[in-house]
Amino acid sequence: MVGREEITVLRWWLLAAAALAAGPAAANEGSGYNWGWYVVNPFQDKGWSNLKFLAEGAGATLLVSVCAIALSVVLGATVALAGLSRRKTLNRLSRGYVELFRAIPLLVLLLWVFYGLPVIIGLQLGVFATGVLSLALSDSAFEAEVFRAGIQSVPKGQIEAAKSLGLSWAQQMRLVVLPQAIKVILPALGNQFVYVVKMSSLISVIGLQELTRRANELNVSEYRPLEIYTLLVLEYLILILIVSYLVRRLERRLATGN
């Protein structure tokens, strides 16, 4: 279940949707739009079939988002550690990586990976792999800055104490620095996961059968854009509320040490 704030927001959205579904005549008077909520009415065979078709896209959305965030965290942490290195070459490479992928719009990067890699290096990725790689590369630039700030927030005395114990640099990071830094960066990582879930909708342009692609295909057959995209908004809202709740719950558990 979700938290009280998420329930309140979700309740308002459901009430608004119910009002539109229950009172299409009133809406018609003001806008002249002929509402057709029957396309997603769960009490009709066609509406139920359409709802199932849309809901099945949630699995692809979550899967591509989870894979992308996992890869971006690894890339981001690696780039951040390189940026904190005393070697100028690693520092410059880290800064260049961050500036490059922060500057490229995700949609442009997505299209370049999908159409460019087969020409440049002869590598043709599927739509799922393209989506994961593009999302991860784009998000890792922001993750790198999150990790860098989190690592730098750890008191220097902790690092000096680790050195005095004879720990290697890798052991210092793994045993002392990162466990403390993760408590600082977790809220930002949660925000980045929300960002990835939302940006995954762009993968629909290359054919991944996620939520947005399913909604687009359903709109082509039913041509009820307002009703279908309103439901799409609700689907993303529910996903984001669940993700936000889980992140905050994890924050509280780390804060209490349970």
N, C-alpha and C positions, 0 to 999 in steps of 0.2 A: 504494500500500500504506500501511498505518497503522503507528504506532509500537509499540514493545515493550509499553508499558503497556496500550494499547488492545487489542492482540492477546491479552494475558493475561486481561483482563476479558471479552472476547468469547469466549475459549476456555471460561471457566467457565460462561458462559450457554449455549453450545452443548452442553457436557457435561451440564448440567442438563436441557436440552430433550431430549437424546438418551436420558438416563436415564428420563425420563418416557415417552418414546415406546417405549422398549425394554421397560420393565417396568410396564405398566399394571396387571398382576395384583397386583404388590406394592403399588402405590399404592392399589388398591381395598381391600386388606386393612386399611389404616390409616384411610382416609377414607370408604370406601363409594362413592366417586365412580367412575363408569364412564367411563374415559377413551376419547376417540374421535379419536385423532390421524389417523385416515384422512381427515378433512376437509381436511388440509393435507399429506397424504402425496404427495410429488412422483412416486412410482412408480406411482400410480394416476391414471387419467384425470381423475377428479373432483377429487382432491387437487391435481393439477397445474393444473387450470383455476382452482381457488380461489386458489392461490398467485399465478398470473398476475393474477387480478382484484385481489388485495391489492397486489401490487407496482406495478401501474399507478397507484395513488394516490400513490406516492412522487414522481412528476413534478410533480403539482399542489402537493404539500407544499413541495418545494424551490423551485418557481417563485414561489409566493405569498410564501415566506419571503425569497427574494433580492430580490424587488420591494419588499417591505415594509422590509427593512433598508436598501436603497438610499435610499428615500424618507425613512426616519426619520433617517438620517445627515445628509441635507441639511437637514431640518427642525431636527434637534438642534443642528447647527453654527450655523444661523441664529439660533436662540433663544439659544444660548450667547453669540454675539457681541453680540446685543442686550442681554443681561444684563451684559456687560462694558462697555457703552457708558457715557459720562459723562452721558448724558441720563436724567433720572429717569423720564420717561414710558416709555422703552424698557426700563429696568430693571424697572419695575413690571409691564409687559406680559409680560416674560420670566418673572418670578417667578410671575405669575398663571397663565401657560400651564403651567409645570412643576407647580405645585401642583394645578391642575385635572385634568390627564391622569394624574398619579400617583395621584390619589385615586379615579378612576373604575375599577372592575373591568373588565377587558378584555371579558368576556362581556356585561356591561351596555352597554358602549360599542358593541360589535358589533351588538347587537340594536337599539340606538337609531339607529345609522347606517342600518341596513337598513330599519327601519320608520318612523323619525322624519323622515329627510330628504325622503321623498316628500310628507309632510304639511306640513313646515315651509317648504321651498323648492321643492317640486315636482320634486325630483331623485331618480329611481329608479335606483340603482346595481345592477349584477349582483352575484352572490355573490362572484366573484373580486375585483372592484374594491372591494366592501365589506370583504372580508377584508384586502386590502392597506392600504386607508385606515385601518381600525380598528387594525390592528397597528402601522402607522407612527405614528399619533397617540399611541398608548399608549407605544410604545418611545421615541419622540422626546423625551419628558419626561425619561427616564433618560439618553438620549444627550446631551441638553443639559448635564446635570450632569457627565457624563464629559468632554465637550469643555471645559467651563468649568475643571475641575480641571487638565486637560492644558495648556490655554493659560496658566493661572496658574503652572504649574510651570516655564515657560521663564524663564530668568534675565532680570531687567530690563536687565542690561547689553547683552544681545543686541538688545533693542528700542531702547535708546538709541543703539547703534551703527547700527542701521537708519535711525533718524531723522537721525543725523549725515550719512548718505549721501544724504539728500534723498528717501528713499522715502516715498511716500504711505502712508496707513493701510492701504489695501487691499493695496499691495505688501508692506508689512511682514508682514501676515498670511499672504499667499500665498507669499512667498519666504523668510521668516525664521522666523516663529512656528509656523505649522502643520506645516512639515516636521519641526521638532523635537518638537512636541507629539504628532504621530502615533505616534512610537515609545513614548511614555508611555501613550497611550490605547488602543493596539491590543489589548492583552490584555482590557481592559474591553469593547471593541467586539466581540471574539470571544465573550465571555460573553453579550453582548446578542444576538448572532446565534443562539447556542444557545437562549437564552430565546425568541426569535421562532419558531424551528423547533418548539419544544415547544408554545408557545401557539397555533400555527397549527391545532392539533387542535380548538380551540374553534370554528373556522369550520364544522366539520361540522354545527353546529346549524342553519345556514341553507342547507345542501345542497351545499356545495363537495365535489366528489368527490376528497378527499384521503385519506390513510391511515386516519384514524379513521372517516370516513364509510364508506369501503369495508368496514372491519371490522364496523361496525354493520350494514350491509346484508347482509353475509355471515352474520352471526350470526342475523339474522331468518330467513334461508332454511335454515340448517343447525342452528341452536340448539345450538351448541357453544361457549359464551362463554369458558370457561377456555382452551381450546386456541387459539381465534382471537385472544383478547386477549393471550395469552402470545406468540404470533407477532408481534402488533403491538408489544409491548414490545421484542422483538428487532429489529424494523425501525427503531424510533426509536433504539435503542441504537447500531445500526450507523451511522445517519445522524449522530448526535451525535459518535461517535468519529471519523468521517471529517472532520467540520467542525473538531473540536478539533485534529486532527493538522495540517490545512491552516493553521489559525491559528498554531499553534506554529512550523510551518515558516516562515511568513511573518515571524514575530517574529525567528527566528534569522537570516533573510536580511537583515532591516533592521539587526539588531545588528552583523552582520559587514560590512554595506555592499555585499554581493554581489547 
